Amino acid sequence: MKKRMVSALLLIAVAGSLCACGNGSSENGEDVKSLTVLNYGKYMDESVIRQFEEETGIKIKYEEYESPEEMYTKYKAGSIDYDLICSSEYMVERLIKEGEVLQMDFEAMDNYKNLDSSIIDMSSSYDSSHNYTVPYFYGTLGLLYKKDTIQPDVVSSWDCLWDPTYEDEIIMENSVRDSFTPALISLGYSLNETEEGHLNEALERLKKQKQDGIVYAYYVDETSDSMISEEASIALCYSGEAALAMLENDNLGYSVPEEGSNLWIDSWFVPKSCNDKKAALQFLNFLCREEIADKNFEYVQYASPITAVVEKQNETVKNNEAINPSADTIKRCEIFTALSDEESTLYSKLWQELLAD
């Protein structure tokens, strides 16, 4: 969520697949293949899952999570054998380093050729050998704002998030790394900062923002709806979430501040817990099919790495910064890198301190 649009942890059944865990049995006693898939909330068109089940006879047990940290905890708990997982680059990097990710077999994926090679190249920051992941969506972290009251030059800098003019008018992300990003960048630090003194500076900046009454709320799912109804003036949010909100309210605009931001890439990987790698790659290949990728794009509205999806878009959509970040924007953005256990603990401690303040 990243990236992106995330919801509370939710287990959903699609075409009767909730009861399928591992290989089950059909009504006539025959074995039924199944896959357990873990993904961000609101991150796949349900009709795509139904179509795959109808085409292959493989049942999908589809589970959702809210944050990469939650995904990591669920996976490492070991209570469920996940066959395929989608998550953010820094958490995928961590699992690769821990030896928890199986290498892909791209020869079994004819549709892998549909991916834009430049997006694959960008994934080298967390998958240097390009052996472990398949990009799903990508985008930026930026500012969604009301165009009738906020001028574009205001949201061209992260400083607006600390402007007392917007008291009780700013929505922040209920996510530690996302909300620390503008604080760190505005102080001149990298969004991958791990030096405790610098992180404490960022914490103090976020505390002041909260204490000064500038923050309207810390949201995840609710950001889009709140901005559509214009409850706040500016919101820190993911690009795709902004794009969906802009479709509902043409008084909304999106900006990636000039100081830079986060470029995120959510990718699929096959975890070590996978019970059926062949079927997992079959589903992944299905997701890379052009018309299927287009269905998911229409549902999610994040930038797709599938070349044909972008090619069929009209010029307005192609040039919408909230959907397809420009080369200039990408150039001034940074990708999150994985944190060590100690660094993750520090971030979590500081985040809890902020929320308790």
Sequence and secondary structure as in RCSB ss.txt:
>XXXX:A:sequence
MKKRMVSALLLIAVAGSLCACGNGSSENGEDVKSLTVLNYGKYMDESVIRQFEEETGIKIKYEEYESPEEMYTKY
KAGSIDYDLICSSEYMVERLIKEGEVLQMDFEAMDNYKNLDSSIIDMSSSYDSSHNYTVPYFYGTLGLLYKKDTI
QPDVVSSWDCLWDPTYEDEIIMENSVRDSFTPALISLGYSLNETEEGHLNEALERLKKQKQDGIVYAYYVDETSD
SMISEEASIALCYSGEAALAMLENDNLGYSVPEEGSNLWIDSWFVPKSCNDKKAALQFLNFLCREEIADKNFEYV
QYASPITAVVEKQNETVKNNEAINPSADTIKRCEIFTALSDEESTLYSKLWQELLAD
>XXXX:A:secstr
 TTS   S EEE STT TT  SSEE TTS EE EEEEEEETT S HHHHHHHHHHH  EEEEEEESSHHHHHHHH
HH SS  SEEEEEHHHHHHHHHTT EE   GGG GGGGGB HHHHHHGGGT TTS S EEEEEEEEEEEEETTTS
 TTGGGSGGGGG GGGTT EEEESSHHHHHHHHHHHTT  TT   HHHHHHHHHHHHHHHHTT EEEEESTHHHH
HHHTTSSSEEEEEHHHHHHHHHH TTEEEE  TT EEEEEEEEEEETT S HHHHHHHHHHHTSHHHHHHHHHHH
 SB SBHHHHHTS HHHHT TTTS  HHHHHTEE      HHHHHHHHHHHHHHHH 
